[in-house]
Amino acid sequence: MEIDDSHRADLLRLAAERGEKDFSSIIREALDAYMITHRNREGFVDAAFALRGSFNEDDADALEASVRELRDNWR
């Protein structure tokens, strides 16, 4: 696995802030979080579809706008 220079620098800075010598624990934490999210993704989607029809139009529009903003800012 290769890590680009900017990610490596950020990881080393974060490790130093945490008083750690390297960033291996940060990578482990990130992988654990990703795997938990990945494993639970199908359940999250099913739960979201179960909410269909439970919002009024204004609440649905507000939620859609929030999700769109989160997606736009994720990149």
C-alpha positions as a LaTeX table, in Angstrom:
\begin{tabular}{lrrr}
\hline
Residue & $x$ (\AA) & $y$ (\AA) & $z$ (\AA) \\
\hline
Met1 & 0.00 & 0.00 & 0.00 \\
Glu2 & 1.25 & 3.45 & $-0.87$ \\
Ile3 & 0.30 & 6.65 & 0.91 \\
Asp4 & 0.82 & 9.90 & $-0.92$ \\
Asp5 & 3.06 & 12.56 & 0.61 \\
Ser6 & 0.26 & 14.86 & 1.73 \\
His7 & $-1.61$ & 12.05 & 3.52 \\
Arg8 & 1.63 & 10.85 & 5.12 \\
Ala9 & 2.38 & 14.37 & 6.38 \\
Asp10 & $-1.14$ & 14.74 & 7.79 \\
Leu11 & $-0.95$ & 11.33 & 9.48 \\
Leu12 & 2.44 & 12.09 & 11.02 \\
Arg13 & 1.18 & 15.47 & 12.27 \\
Leu14 & $-1.89$ & 13.85 & 13.81 \\
Ala15 & 0.22 & 11.11 & 15.40 \\
Ala16 & 2.54 & 13.74 & 16.90 \\
Glu17 & $-0.46$ & 15.64 & 18.28 \\
Arg18 & $-1.57$ & 12.42 & 19.95 \\
Gly19 & 1.91 & 11.78 & 21.32 \\
Glu20 & 2.45 & 8.72 & 19.14 \\
Lys21 & 5.63 & 7.82 & 17.27 \\
Asp22 & 3.93 & 6.59 & 14.10 \\
Phe23 & 0.49 & 6.57 & 12.53 \\
Ser24 & $-0.28$ & 2.85 & 12.59 \\
Ser25 & $-2.95$ & 3.21 & 15.30 \\
Ile26 & $-4.63$ & 5.97 & 13.28 \\
Ile27 & $-4.73$ & 3.72 & 10.21 \\
Arg28 & $-6.20$ & 0.88 & 12.33 \\
Glu29 & $-8.89$ & 3.21 & 13.72 \\
Ala30 & $-9.76$ & 4.45 & 10.23 \\
Leu31 & $-9.98$ & 0.91 & 8.86 \\
Asp32 & $-12.14$ & $-0.21$ & 11.78 \\
Ala33 & $-14.51$ & 2.73 & 11.25 \\
Tyr34 & $-14.68$ & 2.06 & 7.52 \\
Met35 & $-15.38$ & $-1.64$ & 7.99 \\
Ile36 & $-18.12$ & $-0.97$ & 10.54 \\
Thr37 & $-19.75$ & 1.51 & 8.17 \\
His38 & $-19.36$ & $-0.83$ & 5.21 \\
Arg39 & $-20.84$ & $-3.79$ & 7.10 \\
Asn40 & $-23.79$ & $-1.74$ & 8.32 \\
Arg41 & $-24.44$ & 0.15 & 5.07 \\
Glu42 & $-27.15$ & $-2.21$ & 3.85 \\
Gly43 & $-28.96$ & $-1.90$ & 7.17 \\
Phe44 & $-28.72$ & 1.90 & 7.00 \\
Val45 & $-30.19$ & 1.92 & 3.50 \\
Asp46 & $-33.04$ & $-0.36$ & 4.56 \\
Ala47 & $-33.74$ & 1.84 & 7.58 \\
Ala48 & $-33.77$ & 4.94 & 5.39 \\
Phe49 & $-36.26$ & 3.37 & 2.96 \\
Ala50 & $-38.44$ & 2.36 & 5.90 \\
Leu51 & $-38.87$ & 6.08 & 6.65 \\
Arg52 & $-40.43$ & 6.71 & 3.23 \\
Gly53 & $-43.66$ & 8.65 & 3.70 \\
Ser54 & $-43.00$ & 9.52 & 7.35 \\
Phe55 & $-41.80$ & 13.11 & 6.62 \\
Asn56 & $-43.97$ & 15.99 & 5.56 \\
Glu57 & $-42.89$ & 17.75 & 2.37 \\
Asp58 & $-40.97$ & 20.58 & 4.12 \\
Asp59 & $-39.04$ & 18.16 & 6.35 \\
Ala60 & $-38.26$ & 15.93 & 3.38 \\
Asp61 & $-36.97$ & 18.91 & 1.39 \\
Ala62 & $-34.81$ & 20.03 & 4.32 \\
Leu63 & $-33.36$ & 16.54 & 4.76 \\
Glu64 & $-32.65$ & 16.23 & 1.04 \\
Ala65 & $-30.87$ & 19.61 & 1.06 \\
Ser66 & $-28.79$ & 18.56 & 4.07 \\
Val67 & $-27.76$ & 15.29 & 2.42 \\
Arg68 & $-26.90$ & 17.10 & $-0.81$ \\
Glu69 & $-24.73$ & 19.59 & 1.13 \\
Leu70 & $-22.94$ & 16.78 & 2.98 \\
Arg71 & $-22.23$ & 14.97 & $-0.29$ \\
Asp72 & $-20.97$ & 18.15 & $-1.96$ \\
Asn73 & $-18.65$ & 18.95 & 0.95 \\
Trp74 & $-17.36$ & 15.37 & 1.32 \\
Arg75 & $-15.14$ & 15.69 & $-1.75$ \\
\hline
\end{tabular}
